[in-house]
Amino acid sequence: MPADGKNPEKWSSEDKFAIVLEATALNGAELAEYCREKGLYVEQIEAWRKACLQANADSAAQARAQREQTKKDRKQIRKLEKELHRKEKALAEAAALLVLQKKAQAIRGDTEDE
């Protein structure tokens, strides 16, 4: 508990979490006594406990969403790489055809001159 006597709702997350941890093992009567000693309400500790649990649930959901996004990104990358490879092959084929066309024209041009 902070020693500066601030309003408990303005305490840091770490302080609130420490209070929740301390109060976890207490039964109803012990919790009430603990709250009187610290100048707290049982409802505050319960709200802080729920917030701690919710924070962990949110981080798990965020991790799951990030894994799904990573999976989608990898799939999109594979799709784009396949498309790029296909276009590179088409470009190489077009370049080869142009070279062959120029050679054929050169051959025909040589025969027309004679």
Residue pairs with C-beta under 8 A, 6 or more apart in sequence:
1 11
1 15
1 18
1 19
1 38
2 11
2 12
2 15
8 16
8 38
8 39
8 40
8 44
9 44
16 48
16 51
16 52
17 48
17 52
19 38
19 40
19 45
19 48
20 45
20 48
20 49
20 52
22 34
23 31
23 34
23 45
23 49
24 49
26 34
31 42
31 45
32 42
34 40
35 41
35 42
35 44
35 45
